[in-house]
């Protein structure tokens, strides 16, 4: 495997890592948002 | 020389490396028993709250796994079973694994505190502390009772699940914890029987390394003997129904038979009975807990109220 191949592969893995992190954080933001609504409903007795 | 010295090669850390750090197979078992705790607990909880509780249990279990791999990287590197893990392979730095593990653990506990309740968060924090500090950093390298005492961490998820719903604890979740606690030694000692040389090379004082295989087989049998009746107790405290009783008794008897075969084992090289016992012990945890979940979902009555 030459240097270019190695760099390309490393770049691809970095991109995958960033996408996975973005998806995980996005999922957590949605979960926090929904949980806040659930708690608000429970606390206000709706 | 570490096993990984001949395997190691440098490459960028992948998503798969981080995922492997979470010990997904162990995590799935923890999530399953945590789910059982949530499902069988009396009372109602919003499905999203239950999902959040389960996610926190999963994340904390994964974080514990990552921290265990970080602190035990030296041991993992010399054991054939663990030599291909991301840290000994050089795919991820030990410091990164530690940061990853502690960050996820803190996040899981804080989220549990914020959206579920204080007791569940406290139990979750205690579980991570017990697994990482008491078991990994304390007991594992010091005593052959490491997995007996350390087993408490792996046994707690049903109680965390229960506390997520009720905000309290009682006899029922403690019995579920006791069942997993009693199951842990025969499960891990079966594994250590055929991985004995691996543990000896790494300097981990597992029971067969310190006391010998004969003593380990006897201990496995004694624990399995205690586990069989203990596994039936949920049916007599209003938790399990007929399905649970039948499956729990069957699995308890099967595990006892395999433990007996292990006790009489002559092939100390291949240890076929220990391998079978290990497989059956995995089923032992899965089948009765699945029965508890199914009974509750189908509204089947408990055997004893």
Contacts between the chains, C-beta under 8 A, distances in Angstrom:
chain1	res1	chain2	res2	distance
A	9	B	11	7.7
A	9	B	12	7.5
A	10	B	11	7.5
A	10	B	12	4.2
A	13	B	11	7.9
A	13	B	12	4.7
A	13	B	13	7.5
A	13	B	14	5.0
A	13	B	15	7.8
A	14	B	12	6.6
A	16	B	14	6.9
A	16	B	15	5.4
A	17	B	13	7.4
A	17	B	14	7.1
A	17	B	15	5.5
A	17	B	18	7.9
A	20	B	15	4.6
A	20	B	18	8.0
A	31	B	48	7.9
A	31	B	52	6.6
A	31	B	55	7.5
A	32	B	115	8.0
A	34	B	48	5.8
A	35	B	48	6.2
A	35	B	49	7.3
A	35	B	52	5.9
A	35	B	114	8.0
A	35	B	115	4.5
A	38	B	46	5.2
A	38	B	48	5.3
A	38	B	49	6.4
A	38	B	115	8.0
A	39	B	115	6.7
A	42	B	46	7.1
